[in-house]
Amino acid sequence: MARFDRYWIGILLGLLLPAVVCLLYVDRMNLWYVFESINLWHSPVFTKLLTVSIFPNMALLFLFYTTDTWRLAKGVMLGALPYVLAAIITTI
């Protein structure tokens, strides 16, 4: 696991995992009609969707902390930061 302990891998995982979870959640819950009928950026649905999509990053962060891969964990936190900021900005 030490050979994968790189910042850029963690950043890549932190950026891609929430997007994949978000798309899977929308597909499984059949929310496509919501996005077509309302303004996506100013809806509370989008804020909740962003918040839910960040949770897998926290599980990944826990996994990397328990396996002592600190660079991967820092990269995941840095990769999750745009999603956290977007969730905060959309609540305003």
Buried (B, 14 or more C-beta within 10 A) or exposed (E): EEEEBEBEBBBBBBBEBBEEBBEEEBEEEEEEEBBEEEEEEEBEEBBEBBBBBBEBBEEBBEEBEEEEBEBBBBBBBBBBBEBBEBBEEBEE
